[in-house]
Amino acid sequence: MRVTDIYVSYLKIVRTFQIIRILIKHGSRELINRSMLGRHIRKRRIRKHKPVYTTQERLRITIEDLGPTYVKFGQILADRPDILSERFRKELKKLQTNALPFDDNLAIRLIEDELGAEIKDVFMEFNPHCISSASIGQVYTGRLKDGKHVIVKIRRPNIDQTIKLDLYLMHYLAARFAKEYPELAAINIVDVVDEFGESILKELNYYNESTNIIRFQDIFKNNPHVYIPQVYTQYKMLVMERLYGLTPDDPVQLTAAGLDTKQIALNGAEALLIMIFKEGFFHADPHAGNMFILPENRIGLIDFGMVGALRPREMDFLANISIGFARRDPIGLADAMIHLCDVRFFEKRDDLIFALQQMLKRYDHTPVEKMDYARMIQDCIELISKFQLCIPSGIFMLAKALATIQK
């Protein structure tokens, strides 16, 4: 056995014991919480106005203690109604806010290591304090020698090693759970973990985000309504043009600046339709913080680490459910769902059609132009989950993106 193999095995053992220690700490507290002693302690804490944690809150705290890989996994589970109930997903959505930043001085040393030079040799100006942080890295602002304002993304220290070790252990545990609990077959927990692993490794590599930016630039190169920032691929970390504009969630400010809110909405809708129905490649995290409204009502997009890609079958599904809802056609909708999940013969098809008939009654008096497309997709996802069909991840990401835009 090579020395590197021994070292990797050692790291796996150390990380395993770290995880076990965290799980025992929080698991024992949860067991106590459910006992008679726990109820007594809870009442005393309530009387003294001290915090009392629910099972959902304790799960979130456990995930935070386990580190960035599990935080990222928790963020994904928060958008998976086929795996977790609403009360757990609502709590895990709190993981989607900013993570605690790591030391700025350490970040600057890492940036200089990636640059292979001192910051003053590359940047005319550089803000040494991060403007935002996430589970994988954090963001700084600066100005290049040519005068261009940029943002700089740097990964957390040793994040590659930590995530790869965690993914190995998560796959092992998922395989054991699938073997011990056959009822998890409908969820296909091993595939969920492997799919997550592939996604987080892509997000970990900022080169992938650079290529995503270039791909979006190509999609919108001739579109006057959408602006994609420039990316500087000569650097190992992510360095991209910094956009200055207004946020899309303040219509009063937009109007005061002489912008047309109706035209902005139309431009945003057009961009979304192009990404989904024409390209099958879309920005999967389009919240207000990742958009700027630029002069002439242009939509500026940033943060391309999370993108979604749709297979032709998934794009067909989106078109077919639009037609199915417009025509109030439960049979067409059922067949679109079954085809989406790649099932040749579905013995509960009649039950699915009946369930769709009941669901469509909610839309009886809603004109097509007033239908909530994000809600329609979410209704379909909930029914697919109820009938234990396997939903492609691209549809989950799309549902999340649409729901984010509507907030």
Beta strands, then each sheet from edge to edge (+ up, - down):
strand 1: 123-126
strand 2: 132-133
strand 3: 137-144
strand 4: 149-155
strand 5: 226-227
strand 6: 238-241
strand 7: 281-283
strand 8: 291-294
strand 9: 298-301
strand 10: 307-309
sheet 1: 1+ 3- 2+
sheet 2: 1+ 3- 4+ 6-
sheet 3: 5+ 9+ 8-
sheet 4: 7+ 10-
end
